[in-house]
Amino acid sequence: MKYYLYCPECKSSFNDAGFSFNCPSGCNSIIKTEYREQPAFRGSGIWRYSDYLPINSRIEYYEFPAILKSQEYSEMYGSEIYFILNGYVPDFNVRMRTCTFKELEVLASLKYSEKWRRDITLSSVGNTANAFIELGKYAENVHITLFIPEEITCCMFELERSENVTLVGVKGGYDFATNFARIFAQKNENVIYEGGGLNFARRDALATMAYAFVERFGFSPDFYVQSVGSGTGVIAFFDGMKRIGMNPPSVILSQNIPFIPIVEAWNKNLESVPYYDFDPVEKLYAKVLSNKRPLYNQRGGLKDILTETKGGALGITTEEAKIAGSEFKKIYGFELYPAAEVAMASLDKISIEGKKVLVNITGSGLDLLKKDYRVREIKFDYIVESEEDLEMIE
């Protein structure tokens, strides 16, 4: 096997036995991959970096984010502003048909699941589900069961439903959906919980954006800015920079007020994220940032990364996000996803004059996609509100 697994807590190494996302010693850590040989980057899309992916085969799908310097924003802020542009924006030669960076995660997740010949189940509040719905067809002999809060359909769409995907609407929030996905896996011996942000195949897929940036520009920026729900993308970028021998930038995380568990935990020096007794999906503008269980206090998680990079965490109001999104559209002519607007609004809250700043625009261009494709609302195959309802899912 071209890689092994490593626990940053107890420093032990072990082989991948398939969906082994926890340390055998029971450590509270984010398991990392270590690759045995130096890679030879070749080809295009995410598969250019397949030597740094824990998979054995590729999918004939090569879309990848655009990596660029923004002259307009650089002049506006008196600094060097760079974008990782995930989305559907043909003018920038980026045509990710599900419009977000979740597309990269799903491609790798599907090939990882295919390698171990396992059907998978997971929960989502929008973007991940969109990507599985569209790209699921690229996996051979893998069935995907998605649990989605019923009220979140405003954030979801499909172009062409993959036949190997089952959509289950959940009466309740994201936590309910996640619990149902885990229970469903426990009840079905041929199904395994996909792992979410703990799935290193997902994180290593997102780390390809770090490699692509360094290949394009040859340096590590001073700041890396991203809005976060689970924090998977930030951990991936940090690990990716380390993997190729670069010093990671100072990480700036942003969340959408009123749901800011990571911001509170970091700025108040808490050991873990605080509990919120409301369903963030019901209150947030950027609904995809509603994860109540982010990868924060595990060894190798967000707290460690913020500490090592001397980073920061910011709360962004909905009004601030919308203003940032409006300004972006005025300049470039296409819309950002709300989570990407949250990230862009962060630029006004940090001192970046004269600095090199990389912003991960995690989603954009749905307005452009709708001009080129017939976008449909999703339809659930099942609706569940209790554990007993899971019995009817085939």
C-alpha positions in Angstrom: 0.0 0.0 0.0 1.4 3.4 -1.0 0.4 5.0 2.4 0.0 4.2 6.0 -2.0 5.9 8.8 -0.6 8.0 11.6 -2.0 9.2 14.9 -0.8 12.7 15.9 -1.7 12.0 19.6 0.2 8.8 20.4 2.5 8.9 17.3 1.6 5.3 16.3 1.4 4.2 12.7 -0.8 1.5 11.3 -2.1 0.1 8.0 -5.5 1.1 6.6 -7.9 -1.8 7.1 -10.8 0.1 5.3 -12.7 2.9 7.0 -10.4 2.9 10.0 -10.8 6.6 10.9 -10.0 6.2 14.6 -6.7 5.4 16.4 -6.5 1.8 17.5 -5.4 3.0 20.9 -8.5 5.1 21.3 -6.9 8.6 21.0 -9.0 11.7 20.5 -7.2 12.6 17.2 -7.6 13.2 13.5 -6.0 10.3 11.8 -3.6 11.4 9.0 -2.1 9.7 5.9 1.6 9.4 5.4 2.7 8.5 1.8 5.7 6.3 1.4 7.2 7.9 -1.7 7.6 11.3 -3.3 4.8 11.9 -5.8 5.1 12.6 -9.5 2.4 15.2 -10.3 1.1 14.5 -13.8 -2.2 14.8 -15.7 -5.0 17.2 -14.9 -7.7 17.8 -12.3 -7.7 16.2 -8.9 -6.1 13.1 -10.4 -2.9 15.1 -11.1 -2.2 14.5 -7.4 -3.4 10.9 -7.2 -0.1 9.8 -5.7 -1.2 11.7 -2.6 -4.7 10.2 -2.6 -5.5 6.9 -0.7 -7.2 5.3 -3.8 -6.2 2.9 -6.5 -8.2 4.2 -9.5 -9.5 7.3 -11.1 -12.9 8.6 -12.4 -13.2 10.1 -15.9 -14.1 13.5 -14.4 -11.5 16.2 -14.3 -13.1 19.4 -13.2 -11.0 21.4 -10.7 -11.1 24.8 -9.0 -9.4 27.8 -10.6 -6.3 29.2 -8.8 -5.8 32.9 -9.5 -4.7 36.3 -8.3 -7.4 38.9 -8.1 -6.1 42.2 -9.4 -9.3 44.0 -8.4 -9.2 42.9 -4.7 -5.4 43.3 -4.5 -5.8 47.0 -5.4 -8.8 47.4 -3.1 -6.9 46.1 0.0 -3.4 47.2 -0.9 -2.2 43.6 -0.7 -2.0 40.4 -2.8 -5.3 38.6 -2.8 -5.5 35.2 -4.3 -8.6 32.9 -4.8 -9.2 29.2 -4.9 -12.4 29.5 -7.0 -14.6 26.5 -6.6 -17.8 26.6 -8.6 -19.3 26.8 -12.1 -17.7 29.8 -13.8 -16.8 29.0 -17.4 -15.1 32.4 -17.9 -12.5 31.2 -15.4 -12.3 27.7 -16.9 -13.9 26.1 -13.9 -17.0 24.0 -14.5 -17.7 22.1 -11.3 -21.2 21.0 -11.9 -22.2 20.8 -8.3 -20.7 24.3 -7.7 -18.7 23.7 -4.5 -15.4 22.1 -3.3 -17.4 19.2 -1.9 -17.1 17.8 -5.4 -13.4 17.0 -4.8 -14.3 15.3 -1.5 -16.9 13.1 -3.1 -14.8 12.0 -6.0 -12.2 10.7 -3.6 -14.7 9.3 -1.2 -16.4 7.3 -4.0 -13.1 5.8 -5.1 -12.1 5.0 -1.5 -15.5 3.2 -0.9 -15.1 1.4 -4.2 -11.6 0.2 -3.2 -13.0 -1.4 -0.1 -16.3 -2.5 -1.8 -18.5 -0.9 0.8 -21.9 0.7 0.5 -21.9 4.0 2.4 -24.3 6.2 4.3 -23.9 9.8 5.5 -25.7 13.0 6.4 -25.6 16.4 4.7 -27.1 19.9 4.8 -26.7 20.5 1.1 -23.4 20.7 -0.8 -22.1 17.2 0.0 -25.4 15.7 -0.9 -25.5 17.6 -4.2 -22.1 16.2 -5.1 -23.0 12.6 -4.2 -26.3 12.9 -6.1 -24.5 14.1 -9.3 -21.3 12.1 -9.1 -22.4 8.9 -7.5 -22.7 7.3 -10.9 -18.9 7.3 -11.2 -18.5 4.6 -8.5 -18.8 1.0 -9.4 -20.7 -1.3 -7.1 -21.2 1.3 -4.4 -24.6 2.4 -3.1 -25.0 5.7 -1.3 -27.8 6.5 1.2 -28.0 10.2 2.1 -29.9 11.5 5.1 -30.9 15.1 4.7 -32.9 17.5 6.9 -36.3 17.8 5.2 -36.3 21.6 5.4 -32.9 22.1 3.8 -34.1 21.5 0.2 -33.7 25.2 -0.5 -29.9 24.6 -0.7 -30.1 21.5 -2.8 -30.5 20.6 -6.5 -29.8 17.9 -9.0 -28.9 17.8 -12.6 -29.1 14.1 -13.2 -29.8 11.7 -10.2 -27.3 8.9 -10.0 -29.2 5.6 -9.9 -27.0 4.3 -7.0 -28.1 7.1 -4.6 -31.0 7.0 -2.2 -32.3 10.2 -0.6 -33.9 10.1 2.8 -35.5 13.2 4.2 -35.3 13.6 8.0 -37.9 15.4 10.1 -35.3 17.3 12.2 -32.0 19.1 12.0 -28.5 18.0 10.9 -27.8 16.2 14.2 -30.9 14.1 13.6 -29.8 13.3 10.1 -26.3 12.3 11.3 -27.7 10.0 14.0 -30.1 8.3 11.6 -27.2 7.7 9.2 -25.1 6.1 11.9 -28.0 3.9 13.1 -28.8 2.9 9.5 -25.2 1.7 9.1 -25.4 -0.2 12.4 -28.5 -2.0 11.3 -27.2 -3.0 7.8 -24.1 -5.1 7.8 -23.3 -4.2 4.1 -23.4 -0.5 4.9 -20.8 1.6 6.6 -20.9 5.2 7.9 -18.8 7.2 5.4 -17.0 9.2 8.1 -17.4 12.8 7.1 -14.4 15.0 8.0 -12.7 12.1 9.7 -12.5 10.3 6.3 -8.9 11.0 5.3 -9.8 10.3 1.6 -12.0 13.4 1.7 -9.3 15.6 3.4 -6.6 14.4 1.1 -8.8 15.3 -1.9 -9.2 18.9 -0.5 -5.4 19.1 0.1 -4.9 19.0 -3.7 -5.9 22.7 -3.6 -2.7 23.4 -1.6 -0.5 21.6 -4.0 -2.1 23.4 -7.0 -1.6 26.8 -5.4 2.1 26.1 -4.7 2.6 24.7 -8.2 1.0 27.9 -9.6 2.6 30.6 -7.5 5.5 28.9 -5.7 5.0 30.2 -2.2 2.9 29.9 1.0 0.7 32.9 1.6 0.7 34.9 4.8 -3.0 34.2 5.5 -5.4 31.5 4.5 -9.1 32.5 4.8 -12.1 30.1 4.8 -15.5 29.8 6.3 -16.0 26.6 8.2 -18.6 24.1 9.4 -16.7 21.0 10.3 -13.3 22.4 9.5 -12.4 19.6 7.1 -11.1 22.0 4.4 -8.9 23.9 6.7 -7.3 20.8 8.1 -6.8 19.5 4.6 -5.1 22.7 3.4 -2.8 22.8 6.5 -1.9 19.1 6.1 -1.3 19.6 2.4 1.1 22.4 2.8 3.0 20.4 5.4 3.1 17.4 3.1 4.9 19.3 0.4 7.4 20.9 2.8 5.8 24.4 3.0 5.2 26.4 6.1 1.4 26.8 6.4 0.0 30.3 6.5 -1.8 31.9 9.4 -5.3 30.4 9.3 -8.3 32.7 9.6 -11.6 30.8 10.1 -15.0 32.5 9.9 -18.5 31.4 10.8 -22.0 32.9 10.4 -23.5 34.6 13.4 -25.5 33.5 15.4 -24.0 30.0 15.2 -20.2 30.4 15.9 -19.1 27.4 18.1 -15.5 27.4 16.8 -15.2 31.2 17.1 -16.4 31.1 20.7 -14.2 28.1 21.6 -11.0 29.8 20.2 -11.6 33.3 21.4 -12.7 32.2 24.9 -9.9 29.6 25.2 -12.4 26.8 25.7 -11.4 23.1 25.7 -14.2 22.2 23.4 -16.9 23.9 21.4 -20.0 25.2 23.3 -23.4 23.6 22.9 -26.2 25.5 21.1 -29.7 24.6 22.1 -31.2 25.7 18.8 -31.1 24.2 15.3 -28.6 26.3 13.4 -30.2 25.3 10.0 -33.3 27.3 11.0 -31.3 30.5 11.8 -28.3 30.6 9.5 -28.0 32.4 6.3 -25.0 30.2 5.4 -26.8 27.0 6.3 -23.9 24.7 5.4 -22.0 26.1 8.3 -24.3 24.4 10.8 -22.1 21.5 12.1 -22.4 21.1 15.8 -19.5 18.7 16.0 -16.6 20.4 14.2 -13.1 18.9 14.2 -11.9 21.3 16.9 -10.3 19.8 20.0 -9.0 16.5 18.6 -5.2 16.3 18.3 -4.4 17.5 14.8 -7.7 19.4 14.5 -8.6 23.1 14.3 -7.4 24.1 17.7 -4.0 22.8 17.1 -3.8 24.4 13.7 -4.9 27.8 15.0 -2.3 27.6 17.7 0.5 26.5 15.4 -0.2 29.1 12.7 -1.1 31.9 15.2 -4.4 32.1 13.4 -7.8 33.6 14.3 -11.6 32.9 14.2 -14.2 35.5 13.2 -18.0 35.8 13.5 -19.6 37.3 10.5 -23.1 38.7 10.4 -25.5 37.9 7.6 -25.5 41.6 6.6 -21.7 41.6 6.4 -21.8 38.5 4.3 -24.4 39.8 1.9 -22.5 43.1 1.4 -19.3 41.2 0.6 -21.2 39.0 -1.8 -22.8 42.0 -3.5 -19.4 43.6 -4.0 -18.0 40.4 -5.4 -20.8 40.1 -7.9 -20.4 43.7 -8.9 -16.8 43.0 -9.8 -17.0 39.6 -11.4 -20.6 39.2 -12.5 -21.6 35.9 -10.8 -22.9 35.0 -7.3 -21.1 33.4 -4.4 -22.6 30.9 -2.1 -23.5 32.3 1.3 -20.6 30.4 3.0 -18.1 32.0 0.5 -19.6 35.4 1.2 -18.9 34.8 4.9 -15.2 34.2 4.0 -15.0 37.2 1.8 -16.4 39.4 4.5 -13.5 38.3 6.7 -11.1 40.4 4.7 -12.5 43.6 6.3 -11.8 42.3 9.8 -8.1 41.4 9.6 -5.0 43.5 9.0 -3.8 42.4 5.5 -2.2 45.5 4.0 1.0 44.4 2.2 0.3 40.7 2.9 -0.3 37.7 0.6 -3.8 36.4 1.3 -5.5 33.3 -0.1 -9.3 33.0 0.2 -10.9 29.7 -0.5 -14.2 30.5 -2.3 -15.9 27.2 -1.4 -18.9 27.6 -3.7 -20.0 29.9 -6.5 -21.7 30.2 -9.9 -25.1 28.5 -9.3 -26.7 31.4 -11.2 -24.5 30.6 -14.2 -25.1 26.9 -13.9 -28.8 27.5 -14.2 -28.3 29.2 -17.5 -26.5 26.2 -19.0 -28.3 23.2 -17.3 -31.8 22.2 -16.3 -31.5 22.4 -12.5 -34.2 20.4 -10.6 -35.4 20.3 -7.0 -34.6 17.1 -5.3 -37.2 14.5 -4.4 -36.8 12.3 -1.4 -37.2 8.5 -1.8 -38.2 8.2 1.9 -39.1 10.4 4.8 -38.2 9.3 8.4 -38.8 10.7 11.8 -38.1 7.8 14.0 -35.6 4.9 14.2 -38.4 2.5 13.3 -38.9 4.3 10.0 -35.4 3.1 8.9 -36.8 -0.4 8.4 -38.6 0.7 5.2 -35.4 1.9 3.4 -34.3 -0.6 0.8 
